Amino acid sequence: MKVYINNKFLLRFRDSLTLLPGNLASLGDTLCPELGSKGSIQHENLVVSDLQVNSENLINYLRQDILLLGGVMLKAQEINWSKYQIDVEDVMTISALSLKIFRKLYFDDNAFHINIPTRNQDTFIRRGYYGGHVDVYKPNGENLYYYDVNSLYPFIMKSYPMPSGEPVWKNNLESVELDSLFGFIEAYVVCPKTISRPFLPYKDKMGTLIFPTGKFIGVFYSEELKFARDLGYKIIPLRGYMFEKKSSPFEGFISDLYESRLEAKKRGDVPMTFIYKILMNSLYGRFGMNPESIVTEICNQEKYEEILLMDNFQSADKLNDDYYIVNYISNSQIVDDTEWKAPKHSAVQLSAAITACARIHMYPYISRSDCYYTDTDSIVLGSPLSDDLVSSKEMDETVAVEKVESTFPRPFRMDSQPWPTSGTNYASSS
């Protein structure tokens, strides 16, 4: 957030959490352990009357906080500049940094054109942008096995074809063969009640994501519609935006970061291992940024009164007699395409395709009769997976790294911790 006084730039606030996700204590231990630990204070026990008595300890605590945050940001700057010649002050978030690296070193627009959707295109395709599949099928059990997928979204980004080029609108698709379509399709869907673990998602009137049986209409990625048809769903395509099907533009980006992360692990370079991991996992969400976002401004009385009358006004607080801090939603209730101001690199078709393919990838494990629970990239099973699918964290580090390198990425790893229990005896998968 930028602060202006009398139209003169005064200062800028930056949130380090958006660039380096994680708490400061962990970041300090990872990136600059030589600066010491963060320390702690008992916030819940502090009262105003005790502040003066504890002032020395509190000031020392704050000084260490500032020292650590400065050290963390300098280390992040050093790493990114030496590796990619990118200044972290030029980006606001880790996803923006990841995108900058992708565009600078790996992206070829001639080989794979990424279209920035118009308002109508974004609105339609975003209806088919769903998150991960979260469900509980059996609420309790004993001797269960918890598995977490190894780099699910990066694996999908590297391995699956993606929608490329300018989208083409197609109407009256009822008689068109589904296998000939590639893109985002509004379809009439019938899920038989015989399917005990439904696959296709649906958002109800409250915006809750469910996976129902029965009849419904929704927008879906063509590949998940084909997958659902093969499971026994009845699919009637109606209309949608078609894209060109091309090999993923992310293969080099993901492969190089993954290999760099493994090399950093081998040499015991914890900071670089951490940086490579968050860069690899942050790119896909950047393309799915919602064009409707909260804008915060510090403004004078005249501007405040103007914003107050806007339909997209959210809230305001008075700072003093002359200035207010106000919040409003950008791109809200836009009716004219000329007023549309989508995020510069928003391409929701890519994020929607990645999450859809991730659900396809997970379904064979979700549909097992012994699946108790599933999250976006994890499952709880009543019996173990075969050894060829699992990389144990209990193995010798060198052996584990070599096995991962030779089978990028191994689909699952065992979690060394037991599945959380509440009076029920759950067994660790390890």
Beta strands, then each sheet from edge to edge (+ up, - down):
strand 1: 2-5
strand 2: 8-12
strand 3: 135-136
strand 4: 145-149
strand 5: 162-170
strand 6: 183-191
strand 7: 202-203
strand 8: 209-210
strand 9: 214-221
strand 10: 234-246
strand 11: 293-300
strand 12: 313-318
strand 13: 323-330
strand 14: 371-375
strand 15: 378-381
strand 16: 390-392
strand 17: 412-414
sheet 1: 1+ 2-
sheet 2: 3+ 14- 15+ 4- 17+ 16+
sheet 3: 5+ 10- 6+ 9-
sheet 4: 7+ 8-
sheet 5: 11+ 13- 12+
end
